[in-house]
């Protein structure tokens, strides 16, 4: 079991202080810039990270992604939760 925070539907995720998501023209890709490291999130992670603005709950993010991708809510909720947990363990997202 993980030591990091568990994200619930009511959690409001945001990028940690000093972390930002931006499009890198040289790489022609989105990058997640954190102190002393650069992460290259995949398309799914970018879709989630763009919604982690510190105001939207996990439930709202899941609902928005369901509308955007016309996908099953349970599957999206599971993927979002796992992604947020992984990013929290890497120290780039918090609730």
C-alpha positions as CSV (number, residue, x, y, z in Angstrom):
1,X,0.0,0.0,0.0
2,X,1.2,3.5,-0.8
3,X,2.2,6.2,1.7
4,X,0.9,9.0,-0.5
5,X,-2.4,10.8,-0.3
6,X,-5.5,8.9,-1.5
7,X,-7.7,10.9,-3.9
8,X,-11.4,10.7,-3.5
9,X,-14.2,12.1,-5.7
10,X,-14.3,15.1,-3.4
11,X,-10.5,15.7,-3.5
12,X,-9.4,18.9,-5.4
13,X,-6.1,18.1,-7.0
14,X,-3.6,20.8,-8.0
15,X,0.0,20.9,-9.2
16,X,2.4,21.3,-6.3
17,X,4.2,24.7,-5.8
18,X,7.1,25.0,-8.2
19,X,5.5,22.5,-10.7
20,X,4.0,23.6,-14.0
21,X,2.6,22.0,-17.2
22,X,3.6,23.7,-20.4
23,X,3.9,23.0,-24.1
24,X,7.6,22.7,-25.1
25,X,8.0,23.9,-28.7
26,X,11.3,22.2,-29.2
27,X,10.0,18.8,-28.2
28,X,6.6,19.5,-29.7
29,X,5.1,18.0,-26.6
30,X,3.7,18.8,-23.2
31,X,6.1,18.7,-20.3
32,X,5.7,18.7,-16.6
33,X,8.4,20.9,-15.1
34,X,9.3,20.2,-11.5
35,X,12.3,21.3,-9.5
36,X,15.4,19.6,-11.0
37,X,13.4,17.4,-13.4
38,X,11.2,17.2,-16.4
39,X,8.5,14.7,-16.9
40,X,6.9,13.9,-20.3
41,X,3.3,13.0,-19.7
42,X,1.3,11.1,-22.2
43,X,-1.9,12.4,-23.8
44,X,-4.1,10.9,-21.1
45,X,-2.0,12.5,-18.3
46,X,-2.0,15.9,-20.0
47,X,-5.8,15.7,-20.3
48,X,-6.0,15.1,-16.5
49,X,-3.3,17.6,-15.6
50,X,-4.9,20.4,-17.5
51,X,-7.9,20.0,-15.3
52,X,-6.0,19.9,-12.0
53,X,-6.4,23.7,-11.4
54,X,-7.1,23.6,-7.6
55,X,-10.8,24.3,-8.1
56,X,-12.2,21.2,-9.8
57,X,-12.8,18.1,-7.7
58,X,-11.7,14.6,-8.9
59,X,-15.4,13.9,-9.6
60,X,-15.8,17.0,-11.7
61,X,-12.6,16.1,-13.6
62,X,-13.9,12.6,-14.3
63,X,-17.3,13.9,-15.4
64,X,-15.6,16.4,-17.8
65,X,-13.3,13.7,-19.3
66,X,-16.4,11.4,-19.7
67,X,-18.1,14.1,-21.8
68,X,-14.9,14.9,-23.7
69,X,-14.1,11.3,-24.6
70,X,-17.5,9.7,-24.5
71,X,-16.2,6.9,-22.2
72,X,-17.5,4.8,-19.3
73,X,-17.3,6.7,-16.0
74,X,-16.1,3.8,-13.9
75,X,-13.1,3.3,-16.2
76,X,-12.2,7.0,-16.4
77,X,-12.6,7.3,-12.6
78,X,-10.2,4.3,-12.0
79,X,-7.6,5.7,-14.5
80,X,-7.8,9.2,-13.1
81,X,-7.4,8.0,-9.5
82,X,-4.4,5.8,-10.4
83,X,-2.7,8.6,-12.4
84,X,-3.2,11.1,-9.6
85,X,-1.9,8.7,-7.0
86,X,1.2,8.0,-9.2
87,X,1.8,11.7,-9.7
88,X,1.4,12.4,-6.0
89,X,4.0,9.8,-5.2
90,X,6.3,11.6,-7.6
91,X,5.7,14.8,-5.7
92,X,4.1,16.8,-8.5
93,X,0.4,16.7,-7.6
94,X,-1.3,17.3,-4.2
95,X,-4.8,17.5,-2.9
